[in-house]
Amino acid sequence: MSSGLGSPLSCLLTGWGWVLLTSLLGLATFLGIVHGAPLPPGLRLLHVHGALIGGLL
């Protein structure tokens, strides 16, 4: 009954991987702010987009 989007297990693993990635980037941003060493603009941009997409899904 799969519509070609992959198995439920791969969907679950992809979702958890995305949550883990955005959580780690969020933690890195927080620690950078606390210690006075912010992330480079490229990583900050990646975190913002990851948080937005993660929040929408």
N, C-alpha and C positions, 0 to 999 in steps of 0.2 A: 504494500500500500504506500510505499515511498514515492514521493513525487519528484525524485531526482535531486533533492537537497542534501542527501547524505543520511547516515543512520542517526538515530536518536543519541547514541553514545558520542558520536563525533560532534553533534550539536551541543551536547552537554559539556564536553571537554573544551570546545571552543569558547563557550560562554564563561566557564570558570577560568580559563586562561586569560580572557579579556578582563575579567574582574580582578584577577591577580595582578596583571600588568598595570591597570589603572590605579590599583591600591598602592603598588610599589612606587609608581611615579608620584602619587599624591603624598606618600610618606617622605619621599626624597624632597619634594617641594617644601613640605612643612619643616623638615630638618634644616633645609637650606635657609629658610626664613628665620628660624630660631637661632641658628649659628651665624647668621649674617653673610652667608655665601649662597646667593640664589642660583638657581639652575641657569644654564645658557638659554638664550631665547628659543633655540630649536627644540630643546627638551621641554621647555615651558609650553610651547605651542602644542607639542605632542600630548602633553598631559591634559591641556584644556580640551582638545578635541576628543581624547579618550574619555574624559569625564562626561562630556556632553553626550557622546554616543552611548556610553554605558548608562547614563541617566535616562535616555530616551527608550532604551531597550528594557 
